[in-house]
Amino acid sequence: FGAEVCGIGDVRGVDAGFRLPEGIAPDFALDDNIASQIATHQYRVFLSRNPNEGELDEIRGWASQCTPAPCTAEAFARPFCFSTLSSSEMLFY
């Protein structure tokens, strides 16, 4: 389910659509601010809450490790979507 919703392994080029917040294009260069906006958007969509500061700090760290650098917003949003949908919080929500 998560892989399909998030477009993991998609060879058809499914639109990034709801995985990105309004105003963030798929080809935007990823930085801490863009990563935080993507995370906040996906947490609101999938978990009905905002990420806390500790979660945002961790997410910013993941953004700095995204490869190939420089990452795009979409390259970060797809696996982040999958990890959020695969989280224990989502599974037991």
C-alpha positions as CSV (number, residue, x, y, z in Angstrom):
1,F,0.0,0.0,0.0
2,G,2.7,2.5,1.0
3,A,4.8,1.9,-2.0
4,E,1.9,2.4,-4.3
5,V,0.6,5.6,-2.6
6,C,4.1,7.1,-2.4
7,G,5.2,6.0,-5.9
8,I,8.1,3.9,-4.8
9,G,9.4,1.8,-7.7
10,D,7.1,3.6,-10.1
11,V,8.3,3.5,-13.7
12,R,5.3,5.4,-15.0
13,G,6.2,8.7,-13.4
14,V,3.3,9.1,-11.0
15,D,2.8,12.8,-10.2
16,A,4.3,13.9,-6.8
17,G,0.9,15.5,-6.2
18,F,-0.2,15.4,-2.6
19,R,3.2,14.3,-1.3
20,L,4.4,17.9,-1.7
21,P,3.0,21.0,0.0
22,E,1.5,23.7,-2.1
23,G,4.1,26.0,-3.5
24,I,6.9,23.3,-3.6
25,A,7.7,22.0,-7.1
26,P,9.1,18.5,-7.5
27,D,12.3,19.9,-8.9
28,F,13.1,22.3,-6.1
29,A,16.5,21.8,-4.6
30,L,16.2,20.2,-1.2
31,D,17.4,22.1,1.9
32,D,16.4,22.1,5.6
33,N,13.5,24.4,5.0
34,I,12.0,22.4,2.1
35,A,12.5,19.1,4.0
36,S,10.7,20.6,7.0
37,Q,7.8,21.8,4.8
38,I,7.5,18.4,3.2
39,A,7.6,16.6,6.5
40,T,5.0,19.0,8.1
41,H,2.7,18.6,5.1
42,Q,2.9,14.7,5.1
43,Y,2.5,14.5,8.9
44,R,-0.7,16.6,8.6
45,V,-2.0,14.5,5.7
46,F,-1.1,11.0,7.1
47,L,-1.0,11.5,10.9
48,S,-3.2,14.5,11.5
49,R,-0.6,16.3,13.5
50,N,2.5,18.4,13.1
51,P,6.0,16.9,13.7
52,N,7.5,17.9,17.0
53,E,10.9,19.7,17.2
54,G,12.8,16.5,17.8
55,E,11.3,14.9,14.7
56,L,12.1,18.0,12.6
57,D,15.7,18.0,13.8
58,E,16.0,14.3,12.7
59,I,14.3,15.1,9.4
60,R,16.7,17.9,8.7
61,G,19.5,15.5,9.2
62,W,18.0,13.1,6.7
63,A,17.7,15.9,4.2
64,S,21.5,16.6,4.4
65,Q,22.1,12.9,3.7
66,C,19.8,12.7,0.6
67,T,21.6,11.3,-2.5
68,P,22.3,12.0,-5.2
69,A,23.1,15.5,-4.1
70,P,21.7,17.9,-4.6
71,C,18.4,16.1,-4.0
72,T,15.1,17.4,-5.3
73,A,12.0,17.9,-3.2
74,E,10.4,14.9,-5.0
75,A,13.4,12.6,-4.4
76,F,13.0,13.3,-0.7
77,A,9.2,13.3,-0.6
78,R,8.7,9.8,-2.0
79,P,10.8,7.8,0.5
80,F,9.7,10.1,3.3
81,C,6.1,9.3,2.4
82,F,6.9,5.6,2.5
83,S,8.7,5.8,5.8
84,T,5.8,7.8,7.3
85,L,3.2,5.3,6.1
86,S,5.3,2.4,7.3
87,S,5.8,3.9,10.8
88,S,4.3,2.2,13.9
89,E,2.3,5.4,14.5
90,M,0.5,5.0,11.2
91,L,0.0,1.3,11.5
92,F,-1.7,1.6,14.8
93,Y,-3.5,4.9,14.2
